[in-house]
Amino acid sequence: MKERLLTGWSWVRFIYLLMGLLVLAQAISETQWWGVGVGAYVFLMGLFGFGCAVGNCAGGSCEAKPDRDQKI
């Protein structure tokens, strides 16, 4: 857990963290409780680096393999 918090930081992960925090604060101040869940999810995604949106998979196996049969 400590390793996930301290390693693998990129500017995109900082954006997730910042945007999640902003959505979370705004949702709490406006008492929009559904927004708290959305903000918390995005904030935690940035904090712990989970999700394949930035390539930071929890298992590290979210590499998409190209389809060889597809013609461009």
The first five atom37 places (N, CA, C, CB, O) and aatype in JSON, in Angstrom:
{
  "aatype": [12, 11, 6, 1, 10, 10, 16, 7, 17, 15, 17, 19, 1, 13, 9, 18, 10, 10, 12, 7, 10, 10, 19, 10, 0, 5, 0, 9, 15, 6, 16, 5, 17, 17, 7, 19, 7, 19, 7, 0, 18, 19, 13, 10, 12, 7, 10, 13, 7, 13, 7, 4, 0, 19, 7, 2, 4, 0, 7, 7, 15, 4, 6, 0, 11, 14, 3, 1, 3, 5, 11, 9],
  "atom_mask": [
    [1, 1, 1, 1, 1],
    [1, 1, 1, 1, 1],
    [1, 1, 1, 1, 1],
    [1, 1, 1, 1, 1],
    [1, 1, 1, 1, 1],
    [1, 1, 1, 1, 1],
    [1, 1, 1, 1, 1],
    [1, 1, 1, 0, 1],
    [1, 1, 1, 1, 1],
    [1, 1, 1, 1, 1],
    [1, 1, 1, 1, 1],
    [1, 1, 1, 1, 1],
    [1, 1, 1, 1, 1],
    [1, 1, 1, 1, 1],
    [1, 1, 1, 1, 1],
    [1, 1, 1, 1, 1],
    [1, 1, 1, 1, 1],
    [1, 1, 1, 1, 1],
    [1, 1, 1, 1, 1],
    [1, 1, 1, 0, 1],
    [1, 1, 1, 1, 1],
    [1, 1, 1, 1, 1],
    [1, 1, 1, 1, 1],
    [1, 1, 1, 1, 1],
    [1, 1, 1, 1, 1],
    [1, 1, 1, 1, 1],
    [1, 1, 1, 1, 1],
    [1, 1, 1, 1, 1],
    [1, 1, 1, 1, 1],
    [1, 1, 1, 1, 1],
    [1, 1, 1, 1, 1],
    [1, 1, 1, 1, 1],
    [1, 1, 1, 1, 1],
    [1, 1, 1, 1, 1],
    [1, 1, 1, 0, 1],
    [1, 1, 1, 1, 1],
    [1, 1, 1, 0, 1],
    [1, 1, 1, 1, 1],
    [1, 1, 1, 0, 1],
    [1, 1, 1, 1, 1],
    [1, 1, 1, 1, 1],
    [1, 1, 1, 1, 1],
    [1, 1, 1, 1, 1],
    [1, 1, 1, 1, 1],
    [1, 1, 1, 1, 1],
    [1, 1, 1, 0, 1],
    [1, 1, 1, 1, 1],
    [1, 1, 1, 1, 1],
    [1, 1, 1, 0, 1],
    [1, 1, 1, 1, 1],
    [1, 1, 1, 0, 1],
    [1, 1, 1, 1, 1],
    [1, 1, 1, 1, 1],
    [1, 1, 1, 1, 1],
    [1, 1, 1, 0, 1],
    [1, 1, 1, 1, 1],
    [1, 1, 1, 1, 1],
    [1, 1, 1, 1, 1],
    [1, 1, 1, 0, 1],
    [1, 1, 1, 0, 1],
    [1, 1, 1, 1, 1],
    [1, 1, 1, 1, 1],
    [1, 1, 1, 1, 1],
    [1, 1, 1, 1, 1],
    [1, 1, 1, 1, 1],
    [1, 1, 1, 1, 1],
    [1, 1, 1, 1, 1],
    [1, 1, 1, 1, 1],
    [1, 1, 1, 1, 1],
    [1, 1, 1, 1, 1],
    [1, 1, 1, 1, 1],
    [1, 1, 1, 1, 1]
  ],
  "atom_positions": [
    [[0.82, -1.18, 0.0], [0.0, 0.0, 0.0], [0.87, 1.25, 0.0], [-0.94, -0.01, 1.2], [0.61, 2.21, -0.73]],
    [[1.91, 1.24, 0.83], [2.81, 2.39, 0.89], [3.48, 2.64, -0.46], [3.87, 2.17, 1.98], [3.68, 3.78, -0.86]],
    [[3.82, 1.55, -1.14], [4.48, 1.65, -2.45], [3.54, 2.3, -3.48], [4.92, 0.27, -2.94], [3.99, 3.1, -4.3]],
    [[2.24, 1.96, -3.43], [1.27, 2.54, -4.37], [1.1, 4.04, -4.14], [-0.09, 1.84, -4.23], [0.86, 4.78, -5.09]],
    [[1.23, 4.48, -2.9], [1.1, 5.9, -2.6], [2.34, 6.7, -3.0], [0.82, 6.08, -1.13], [2.22, 7.87, -3.37]],
    [[3.5, 6.09, -2.92], [4.74, 6.84, -3.1], [5.37, 6.71, -4.48], [5.71, 6.39, -2.09], [6.25, 7.51, -4.82]],
    [[4.95, 5.75, -5.3], [5.58, 5.56, -6.61], [4.56, 5.69, -7.73], [6.28, 4.18, -6.68], [3.35, 5.6, -7.5]],
    [[5.05, 5.89, -8.93], [4.22, 5.91, -10.12], [3.47, 7.21, -10.34], [0.0, 0.0, 0.0], [2.45, 7.21, -11.04]],
    [[3.93, 8.32, -9.78], [3.23, 9.59, -9.93], [3.54, 10.2, -11.29], [3.62, 10.56, -8.81], [4.68, 10.2, -11.75]],
    [[2.5, 10.73, -11.93], [2.64, 11.44, -13.18], [1.74, 12.67, -13.12], [2.29, 10.52, -14.41], [0.96, 12.82, -12.18]],
    [[1.84, 13.52, -14.11], [1.0, 14.73, -14.1], [-0.47, 14.37, -14.24], [1.42, 15.68, -15.22], [-1.33, 15.08, -13.72]],
    [[-0.78, 13.3, -14.94], [-2.17, 12.87, -15.1], [-2.74, 12.4, -13.76], [-2.27, 11.75, -16.16], [-3.9, 12.67, -13.45]],
    [[-1.94, 11.72, -13.0], [-2.38, 11.27, -11.67], [-2.64, 12.46, -10.75], [-1.33, 10.32, -11.04], [-3.58, 12.44, -9.96]],
    [[-1.82, 13.5, -10.86], [-2.05, 14.72, -10.09], [-3.36, 15.39, -10.52], [-0.88, 15.7, -10.27], [-4.09, 15.93, -9.69]],
    [[-3.66, 15.35, -11.82], [-4.92, 15.93, -12.32], [-6.11, 15.18, -11.73], [-4.98, 15.88, -13.88], [-7.07, 15.81, -11.29]],
    [[-6.06, 13.84, -11.72], [-7.13, 13.06, -11.1], [-7.31, 13.44, -9.63], [-6.83, 11.55, -11.22], [-8.43, 13.62, -9.16]],
    [[-6.2, 13.56, -8.93], [-6.24, 13.91, -7.52], [-6.87, 15.29, -7.31], [-4.83, 13.87, -6.92], [-7.74, 15.46, -6.45]],
    [[-6.43, 16.26, -8.08], [-6.93, 17.62, -7.95], [-8.4, 17.73, -8.35], [-6.09, 18.56, -8.81], [-9.2, 18.34, -7.64]],
    [[-8.76, 17.14, -9.48], [-10.15, 17.21, -9.93], [-11.09, 16.49, -8.97], [-10.28, 16.62, -11.34], [-12.2, 16.96, -8.71]],
    [[-10.67, 15.36, -8.46], [-11.47, 14.64, -7.48], [-11.69, 15.45, -6.22], [0.0, 0.0, 0.0], [-12.79, 15.48, -5.67]],
    [[-10.64, 16.12, -5.77], [-10.74, 16.96, -4.58], [-11.68, 18.14, -4.82], [-9.35, 17.46, -4.16], [-12.47, 18.49, -3.95]],
    [[-11.58, 18.75, -6.01], [-12.46, 19.88, -6.33], [-13.93, 19.46, -6.42], [-12.03, 20.52, -7.64], [-14.8, 20.15, -5.89]],
    [[-14.2, 18.34, -7.06], [-15.57, 17.84, -7.17], [-16.1, 17.46, -5.79], [-15.63, 16.63, -8.12], [-17.25, 17.75, -5.47]],
    [[-15.27, 16.84, -5.0], [-15.65, 16.45, -3.65], [-15.99, 17.67, -2.8], [-14.53, 15.64, -2.99], [-17.03, 17.68, -2.13]],
    [[-15.16, 18.68, -2.81], [-15.4, 19.9, -2.02], [-16.66, 20.62, -2.5], [-14.19, 20.84, -2.1], [-17.46, 21.07, -1.69]],
    [[-16.83, 20.73, -3.81], [-18.01, 21.4, -4.35], [-19.29, 20.64, -4.02], [-17.87, 21.57, -5.86], [-20.3, 21.25, -3.69]],
    [[-19.25, 19.33, -4.11], [-20.43, 18.52, -3.81], [-20.81, 18.64, -2.34], [-20.18, 17.06, -4.17], [-22.0, 18.71, -2.01]],
    [[-19.83, 18.67, -1.47], [-20.12, 18.82, -0.04], [-20.68, 20.21, 0.25], [-18.85, 18.57, 0.81], [-21.65, 20.34, 1.01]],
    [[-20.09, 21.25, -0.34], [-20.56, 22.61, -0.07], [-21.96, 22.86, -0.62], [-19.6, 23.61, -0.65], [-22.71, 23.66, -0.06]],
    [[-22.32, 22.19, -1.7], [-23.65, 22.36, -2.29], [-24.64, 21.28, -1.85], [-23.55, 22.35, -3.8], [-25.76, 21.23, -2.35]],
    [[-24.24, 20.43, -0.93], [-25.03, 19.3, -0.43], [-25.61, 18.44, -1.55], [-26.17, 19.81, 0.45], [-26.77, 18.05, -1.52]],
    [[-24.78, 18.16, -2.53], [-25.12, 17.25, -3.62], [-24.42, 15.93, -3.32], [-24.69, 17.82, -5.04], [-23.3, 15.69, -3.77]],
    [[-25.1, 15.09, -2.55], [-24.45, 13.91, -1.99], [-24.07, 12.87, -3.03], [-25.35, 13.29, -0.98], [-23.15, 12.09, -2.79]],
    [[-24.74, 12.84, -4.17], [-24.32, 11.9, -5.22], [-22.95, 12.31, -5.77], [-25.37, 11.85, -6.37], [-22.17, 11.46, -6.19]],
    [[-22.67, 13.61, -5.75], [-21.38, 14.11, -6.23], [-20.22, 13.75, -5.31], [0.0, 0.0, 0.0], [-19.07, 13.68, -5.74]],
    [[-20.55, 13.51, -4.03], [-19.5, 13.1, -3.1], [-18.92, 11.75, -3.52], [-20.06, 13.01, -1.65], [-17.71, 11.54, -3.46]],
    [[-19.79, 10.85, -3.96], [-19.32, 9.54, -4.42], [-18.46, 9.66, -5.67], [0.0, 0.0, 0.0], [-17.42, 9.0, -5.78]],
    [[-18.89, 10.49, -6.6], [-18.12, 10.69, -7.84], [-16.77, 11.33, -7.52], [-18.91, 11.57, -8.85], [-15.73, 10.87, -8.0]],
    [[-16.79, 12.38, -6.71], [-15.55, 13.06, -6.35], [-14.6, 12.17, -5.57], [0.0, 0.0, 0.0], [-13.39, 12.19, -5.79]],
    [[-15.17, 11.38, -4.64], [-14.33, 10.48, -3.85], [-13.69, 9.42, -4.73], [-15.16, 9.82, -2.74], [-12.52, 9.08, -4.54]],
    [[-14.46, 8.89, -5.69], [-13.91, 7.87, -6.58], [-12.73, 8.43, -7.4], [-15.01, 7.33, -7.53], [-11.68, 7.8, -7.49]],
    [[-12.92, 9.6, -7.99], [-11.86, 10.19, -8.81], [-10.65, 10.56, -7.94], [-12.39, 11.45, -9.56], [-9.51, 10.36, -8.34]],
    [[-10.91, 11.11, -6.76], [-9.82, 11.46, -5.84], [-9.02, 10.23, -5.44], [-10.38, 12.14, -4.6], [-7.79, 10.25, -5.47]],
    [[-9.72, 9.15, -5.08], [-9.03, 7.92, -4.68], [-8.32, 7.26, -5.84], [-10.02, 6.94, -4.06], [-7.29, 6.62, -5.66]],
    [[-8.87, 7.42, -7.05], [-8.21, 6.89, -8.22], [-6.86, 7.6, -8.42], [-9.1, 7.05, -9.48], [-5.87, 6.95, -8.77]],
    [[-6.82, 8.9, -8.2], [-5.56, 9.62, -8.29], [-4.62, 9.31, -7.15], [0.0, 0.0, 0.0], [-3.41, 9.18, -7.35]],
    [[-5.16, 9.18, -5.95], [-4.33, 8.94, -4.77], [-3.67, 7.56, -4.81], [-5.16, 9.08, -3.51], [-2.47, 7.44, -4.57]],
    [[-4.44, 6.54, -5.12], [-3.92, 5.18, -5.1], [-3.47, 4.68, -6.47], [-4.94, 4.26, -4.55], [-2.88, 3.6, -6.56]],
    [[-3.74, 5.43, -7.53], [-3.27, 5.05, -8.86], [-3.92, 3.81, -9.4], [0.0, 0.0, 0.0], [-3.25, 2.99, -10.03]],
    [[-5.23, 3.64, -9.19], [-5.91, 2.48, -9.75], [-6.73, 2.89, -10.95], [-6.8, 1.8, -8.7], [-6.98, 4.07, -11.18]],
    [[-7.15, 1.91, -11.72], [-7.9, 2.18, -12.94], [-6.98, 2.22, -14.14], [0.0, 0.0, 0.0], [-5.81, 2.59, -14.03]],
    [[-7.51, 1.83, -15.26], [-6.69, 1.79, -16.48], [-6.78, 3.07, -17.3], [-7.11, 0.62, -17.33], [-6.3, 3.11, -18.43]],
    [[-7.38, 4.09, -16.77], [-7.53, 5.33, -17.53], [-6.17, 5.95, -17.86], [-8.37, 6.33, -16.74], [-6.02, 6.6, -18.9]],
    [[-5.19, 5.75, -17.0], [-3.87, 6.32, -17.23], [-2.81, 5.26, -17.44], [-3.48, 7.2, -16.07], [-1.63, 5.58, -17.6]],
    [[-3.22, 4.01, -17.43], [-2.26, 2.93, -17.57], [-1.71, 2.45, -16.25], [0.0, 0.0, 0.0], [-0.76, 1.67, -16.23]],
    [[-2.27, 2.91, -15.16], [-1.82, 2.48, -13.83], [-2.75, 1.4, -13.31], [-1.77, 3.67, -12.85], [-3.51, 1.63, -12.36]],
    [[-2.71, 0.24, -13.9], [-3.58, -0.85, -13.46], [-3.1, -1.42, -12.14], [-3.65, -1.95, -14.52], [-1.91, -1.42, -11.85]],
    [[-4.04, -1.89, -11.35], [-3.68, -2.51, -10.08], [-2.86, -3.77, -10.32], [-4.94, -2.84, -9.26], [-1.93, -4.06, -9.57]],
    [[-3.21, -4.52, -11.36], [-2.46, -5.73, -11.67], [-1.32, -5.5, -12.63], [0.0, 0.0, 0.0], [-0.47, -6.37, -12.8]],
    [[-1.28, -4.33, -13.26], [-0.23, -4.01, -14.2], [-0.36, -4.71, -15.54], [0.0, 0.0, 0.0], [0.62, -4.81, -16.28]],
    [[-1.56, -5.2, -15.87], [-1.72, -5.95, -17.1], [-2.8, -5.36, -18.0], [-2.05, -7.4, -16.78], [-3.59, -6.11, -18.59]],
    [[-2.85, -4.05, -18.12], [-3.9, -3.45, -18.94], [-3.37, -3.03, -20.31], [-4.5, -2.25, -18.22], [-3.96, -2.17, -20.97]],
    [[-2.3, -3.62, -20.73], [-1.74, -3.31, -22.04], [-2.68, -3.85, -23.12], [-0.31, -3.9, -22.19], [-2.99, -5.04, -23.13]],
    [[-3.11, -2.99, -24.0], [-4.0, -3.4, -25.09], [-3.15, -3.89, -26.24], [-4.94, -2.24, -25.54], [-2.25, -3.19, -26.71]],
    [[-3.44, -5.08, -26.68], [-2.69, -5.67, -27.8], [-3.41, -5.34, -29.09], [-2.53, -7.22, -27.63], [-4.63, -5.5, -29.18]],
    [[-2.67, -4.9, -30.11], [-3.32, -4.54, -31.37], [-3.88, -5.75, -32.09], [-2.34, -3.82, -32.27], [-3.34, -6.85, -32.02]],
    [[-4.97, -5.53, -32.79], [-5.59, -6.58, -33.57], [-4.85, -6.68, -34.9], [-7.13, -6.31, -33.79], [-4.89, -5.74, -35.7]],
    [[-4.19, -7.78, -35.15], [-3.36, -7.96, -36.34], [-4.19, -8.1, -37.61], [-2.47, -9.18, -36.18], [-3.7, -7.79, -38.7]],
    [[-5.44, -8.57, -37.5], [-6.27, -8.8, -38.67], [-6.97, -7.54, -39.16], [-7.28, -9.85, -38.37], [-7.5, -7.53, -40.27]],
    [[-6.98, -6.5, -38.37], [-7.7, -5.28, -38.73], [-6.86, -4.46, -39.74], [-8.02, -4.44, -37.47], [-5.68, -4.2, -39.52]],
    [[-7.53, -4.07, -40.83], [-6.84, -3.26, -41.85], [-7.21, -1.79, -41.64], [-7.22, -3.74, -43.32], [-8.37, -1.45, -41.37]],
    [[-6.22, -0.96, -41.78], [-6.43, 0.48, -41.56], [-6.73, 1.17, -42.86], [-5.2, 1.13, -40.9], [-6.94, 2.38, -42.89]]
  ]
}
